[in-house]
Amino acid sequence: MDTYKETVGFFAMIITMMQMLAGTLICKDIYKKGTTEGTDSMPFIGATAVCTLMLRYALMLNDSAMINVNIFGLITSIIYMLVFYYYAPDTEKLFKQMIKVAGFVVIFLAYAEVESSEKIEYRFGMLVTILLLLLIASPLVHLREVIETKNADILPIPIIVSGTLVSFMWLWYGYIIDNTFLVFQNVIGLSLNVVQLSLFAMYGSKKSQDGLSSKQD
């Protein structure tokens, strides 16, 4: 399997970068509406935090594929966050959310500097895994709303669709390099993405239906 490491790692990196660009579709929608109302901020805030911590973890592993993808992810996430902040109707609330998440990131980065070298890779990997899974699952906070309204518009579908493929690729890569955290992260991540896709399949998009109706009229 080691003979496939570089190839799988390269494609996992490219597909992940493409997934990170899926945020441009959400930003485009925000730009058209002129507001972030109805769009959850946590995928943007959380992505910035997770990319920062995953970059630190990648540096521990000295894995070039993970380092490159998380540098790219951090840059794009910051850009998306700036767009979101510009169009947010309540910047004070958003700023407080950003400060809270930034505080957690600083604490984890500080922990990485003081923990012993024998334990840091496992323990920091566990922390990053938990945060990554929380980020992937964050749209499920709106599960009740989606079911009650029978409308999946609040789910960041471009990110979820691309995230499904990304989870599969990193699951494969994690298996090749025999990294327990990567395998565990992406087994759960793949499952969470499939659940969210099933919600979209069941309820669809009200915006798409309204757009189709207006064209027919």
N, C-alpha and C positions, 0 to 999 in steps of 0.2 A: 504493500500500500504506500510505502514511502516514495515510490517512483511517481505517484500521482499527487504528492503533497503540493509541489509548486504550481501545478496546473489547476488543481481544485482551489488552492488558496488564491490564485490570481483571479479565477472566475468569481469566487465568493466576494473578493474585494471589489471587482467591477460591478457586480450585481448590487452589492450593498451601496455603492456610490450612486448607482442609478436610483435605488430606493430612496436615498436621502434627497435626491432631486425631485421626488414625488411631492415634497413639501411645496414646490413652486406652484403646483396645481391648486393647493389650498390657498396659498398667498394670492394667486390670480383671482380666485373666487372672492377673497376678502377685499381685494382692490376694486372689483366690479361692484360689490355691495357698498363699499366705502366704510365698512364697519366689521368688527370681529364678532358681533353679536350672533349667537347661535353656533359659534365655533369654540371648542374647548382649547384652553391655553396649555394644558398639561403635556400634550404630545411635544410641544415646542420647548417648554421649560425643561421637561424631563429628558428630552433628547440631548439638550446642551449639557445637562448634569451627567448623564450616563456616558456620553462620548468623552467627557473629561476624565471620568474615572476609568473607563475602558482603555483610554490612551495610557493612563498610568499603569494599568495591569499589563497592557501589551509591552510596555517598556520593561517591566519585570521579566516577561517571557522572552524579550528581545525577538519578537515575531514581527517581521517586516510587513506582512500582509495586514495584520491587525493594527500596527502603528499607522500605516498609510491611510487605512480606511477611517480610523478614528480622528486623525488630523483633518481629513476632508469633512467628516461628519460634524466636527466641532465648528469649523468655519461656516458650513451651510446652516447649522442650527442657530448660530449667532445671528446670521443674516435674517433668517425666518423670524427669530425672536424680535429683532428690530422692526420688521414689517408689522408684526402682530402688535407691538407696543404702539406704533405710530397710529394704527387704526382702532385701537382699543377705546371703547367709550368710557371705561373706568380704569385709567392708568394707575391710580393710587392702589386699588385692589391688586392689580397685576404686579405692580412693583413690590408689594408686600409678599406675594407668592414667590417672586424671583429671589428676594432677599432670604426667605426661609430655605429655599432649595439650595441657594449658594452657601448658606451656613452649613448645611449637611455636607456639601461637597468639600468645603474647607476642613471640616472635622475629619472626614475620611482620608483626605490627602495628608493631614497632619499625622493621623494614625499610621499611615504607610511609612512615614519617616522615622517613627519611634519604635515600631514593632521589630522584633528580631528577624533576621534574614531567613532563619529556618522555618518560621511560622507564617511570614507575611504573604507568600504566594497563595497558600491555601485559604487563609482567613480573609484576605482582601478579595480573593476570587469569589468567596462565598458572599461577601457584602455586595459586590458588583452584580452577581447573579440575581440576588434578591431584588435589587433596584431595577435591573433590566426587565425582570418578569413583571414587576409592578408597573413599569412604563408600558409594556406590551398590553397588560390587562387594564390599563387606565380607562380606555373607552367603555369598558364593561360597567363603569360607575353609572353610565346612562342606560343600563339594561332595562330598568323599570320603565323609564321614559320611552324607550324604543318600543317596548311591548305594548304599553298603554296607548301610544299614539299610532302604532303600526307604521312607523316612519323611521328609517335608518339614516336620515340625512346628517344627524349629529356625529355619526361614526366617520373617522377620517379614512374613507375607503381606499384612496390611492396608496396611502401608507400601509394599510392592512394587507392589500393585495400583494404589493411588492414585498412586504415583510414576510409573507408566507413563503415566497421563493427564497428570500434571504435566509430565513431560519433553516430551510432544508439544506442550503449550501454550506452553512456554518456547522450544521449537525454532521454533515459528511466530513468536513475539514477537521472537526473536533475528534471524530472517530479515527481519522488517519493519524493525527498527532498524539492520540491517546490522552486527550485533555478532558477529564471528567466534567469540569465546569462548563466547557463549551458544549459538550454532548447534552448535559442536563438542561442548560439554558435553552437550547434550541429544540429539544423534545417538548418541553413545556411551552416554549414560545410558539412553536408550530401548532400545537393543540389550541392555544388561546386564539391565534389568528384564524384557525379553521372555525372555531365557535363564532367569532365575529363575522366572518364571511357568511356563515349559515344564517345569521340574523339579517344580513343584507339580502340574501337570497329569498328569505321568507317575506320580508316587508318592503324591500326595494327602496327607491328614492322618490319622495313626493315631488321634489324639484324636477326630476326627469319626467314624471307623469304629467305635471302641470305644463312643462315645456312642450310635450307631445300634444296635449290637448289644445294649447294655444295655436300650434302650427296647423292642427286639423281645422280649427275655427277659421 
